């Protein structure tokens, strides 16, 4: 189904997340620190990222910022996981562009639902973009067809007037 990068420095939580996502049919790449996760994200361009906030290397906030600042990755759905339950921490994650925020201990069904919601949202965005592109192409083709039609009529009128001069030109020759 989807390729998901999971960044989590707690081995037990990482195994739980990996197993829950595998059961849903997702391919899961794991990293136990933010720097390794960033390398995997850049290399594999996953469909979604799940990241702990407090990790060695890069924090989840720093990882999120790196993804949002990257030209080709900036629209990648990003779910933050943390044991931090302060509203300011949640607000910081959302301000940086997190798509969802789950607190630990993470419950597999909650994680699976959050992942499904983000992947569904991504699919809907892609479908909407495809419709916009098709509409724009269709409009451009219609405009081009009309322009060509007008050019054809103008050229045809000019060529016909050159082949068969009007009555006024014939009267002047007599």
C-alpha positions as CSV (number, residue, x, y, z in Angstrom):
1,X,0.0,0.0,0.0
2,X,2.1,3.0,1.3
3,X,5.7,3.5,2.1
4,X,6.1,4.9,5.6
5,X,9.2,6.1,7.4
6,X,9.0,5.7,11.2
7,X,11.5,7.6,13.3
8,X,11.4,6.5,17.0
9,X,14.3,6.0,19.4
10,X,12.5,3.6,21.8
11,X,12.9,0.1,20.4
12,X,9.7,-1.3,21.9
13,X,7.5,1.5,20.5
14,X,9.3,1.3,17.1
15,X,8.5,-2.5,16.9
16,X,4.9,-1.8,17.9
17,X,4.4,0.8,15.3
18,X,6.2,-1.2,12.6
19,X,4.0,-4.3,13.4
20,X,0.7,-2.3,13.4
21,X,1.6,-0.7,10.0
22,X,2.8,-4.0,8.5
23,X,-0.5,-5.6,9.4
24,X,-2.3,-2.9,7.4
25,X,-0.1,-3.8,4.3
26,X,2.3,-0.9,4.5
27,X,6.0,-1.0,3.7
28,X,7.8,0.5,6.7
29,X,11.3,1.9,6.9
30,X,12.6,2.5,10.4
31,X,15.1,4.9,12.0
32,X,16.1,5.2,15.6
33,X,17.2,8.8,15.3
34,X,16.2,11.9,13.4
35,X,19.3,12.1,11.2
36,X,18.9,8.5,9.9
37,X,15.2,9.2,9.3
38,X,16.1,12.3,7.3
39,X,18.4,10.3,5.1
40,X,15.7,7.7,4.5
41,X,13.1,10.3,3.8
42,X,15.3,12.1,1.2
43,X,16.3,8.8,-0.4
44,X,12.9,7.0,-0.6
45,X,10.4,9.9,-0.6
46,X,7.8,8.0,1.5
47,X,4.1,8.5,1.3
48,X,4.0,9.4,5.1
49,X,6.3,10.0,8.0
50,X,5.6,9.1,11.6
51,X,8.1,10.6,14.0
52,X,8.8,10.8,17.7
53,X,9.7,14.4,18.9
54,X,12.5,13.7,21.4
55,X,15.2,11.8,19.5
56,X,18.9,12.1,19.2
57,X,20.4,13.6,16.0
58,X,17.4,15.7,14.8
59,X,14.3,16.1,17.0
60,X,11.0,15.4,15.5
61,X,10.4,19.1,15.2
62,X,13.6,19.6,13.3
63,X,12.8,16.6,11.1
64,X,9.4,18.1,10.3
65,X,10.9,21.5,9.5
66,X,13.4,19.8,7.2
67,X,10.6,18.0,5.3
68,X,8.5,21.1,5.1
69,X,11.4,23.1,3.8
70,X,12.3,20.6,1.1
71,X,10.9,21.3,-2.4
72,X,9.8,17.8,-3.3
73,X,8.9,16.5,0.2
74,X,7.0,19.5,1.6
75,X,3.5,17.9,1.0
76,X,4.5,14.6,2.7
77,X,2.0,13.8,5.5
78,X,3.7,13.9,8.8
79,X,2.4,12.5,12.1
80,X,4.2,13.5,15.4
81,X,4.4,11.1,18.3
82,X,5.4,12.1,21.8
83,X,5.1,11.7,25.5
84,X,5.0,15.4,25.7
85,X,1.5,16.3,26.5
86,X,1.8,20.1,27.0
87,X,-0.4,22.1,24.7
88,X,2.5,24.3,23.7
89,X,4.3,21.2,22.4
90,X,1.3,20.2,20.3
91,X,0.9,23.8,19.1
92,X,4.6,23.9,18.1
93,X,4.2,20.8,16.0
94,X,1.1,22.0,14.3
95,X,2.7,25.4,13.7
96,X,5.6,23.7,12.0
97,X,3.1,21.8,9.7
98,X,2.4,18.5,11.4
99,X,-0.7,16.8,10.0
100,X,-1.5,14.9,13.2
101,X,-0.2,14.6,16.7
102,X,-0.5,11.4,18.8
103,X,0.6,11.0,22.4
104,X,2.4,8.0,23.9
105,X,1.7,5.4,24.8
106,X,0.5,5.0,21.2
107,X,-2.5,2.7,20.7
108,X,-2.2,0.7,17.5
109,X,-5.8,1.3,16.4
110,X,-5.3,5.1,16.9
111,X,-2.1,5.1,14.9
112,X,-3.7,3.0,12.1
113,X,-6.7,5.3,12.0
114,X,-4.4,8.4,11.9
115,X,-2.3,6.9,9.1
116,X,-5.3,5.9,7.1
117,X,-6.8,9.4,7.4
118,X,-3.6,11.1,6.2
119,X,-3.1,8.7,3.3
120,X,-6.8,9.2,2.3
121,X,-6.3,13.0,2.5
122,X,-3.2,12.7,0.3
123,X,-5.1,10.6,-2.2
124,X,-7.9,13.1,-2.3
125,X,-5.4,16.0,-2.8
126,X,-3.8,14.1,-5.6
127,X,-7.2,13.4,-7.3
128,X,-8.2,17.1,-6.9
129,X,-4.9,18.2,-8.4
130,X,-5.4,15.8,-11.3
131,X,-8.8,17.2,-12.0
132,X,-7.4,20.8,-11.9
133,X,-4.6,19.8,-14.3
134,X,-7.1,18.1,-16.7
135,X,-9.4,21.1,-16.5
136,X,-6.5,23.5,-17.3
137,X,-5.3,21.4,-20.2
138,X,-8.8,21.1,-21.6
139,X,-9.3,24.9,-21.3
140,X,-5.9,25.5,-23.0
141,X,-6.8,23.1,-25.8
142,X,-10.2,24.8,-26.3
143,X,-8.5,28.2,-26.4
144,X,-5.9,27.0,-28.9
145,X,-8.6,25.4,-31.1
146,X,-10.5,28.6,-31.1
147,X,-7.4,30.6,-32.0
148,X,-6.6,28.2,-34.8
149,X,-10.1,28.4,-36.1
150,X,-10.0,32.2,-36.2
151,X,-6.6,32.1,-37.9
152,X,-7.9,29.6,-40.5
153,X,-10.9,31.8,-41.3
154,X,-8.8,34.9,-41.6
155,X,-6.3,33.2,-43.9
156,X,-9.1,31.6,-46.0
157,X,-10.8,35.0,-46.4
158,X,-7.5,36.6,-47.4
159,X,-6.7,33.9,-49.9
160,X,-10.1,34.0,-51.4
161,X,-10.0,37.8,-51.8
162,X,-6.6,37.5,-53.6
163,X,-8.0,34.8,-56.0
164,X,-11.3,36.5,-56.7
165,X,-11.0,40.3,-56.3
166,X,-14.1,42.1,-55.2
167,X,-16.4,43.9,-57.6
168,X,-14.9,47.3,-56.8
169,X,-11.5,46.3,-58.1
170,X,-13.0,44.9,-61.3
171,X,-14.9,48.2,-61.9
172,X,-11.7,50.2,-61.7
173,X,-10.0,48.1,-64.4
174,X,-12.7,48.9,-66.9
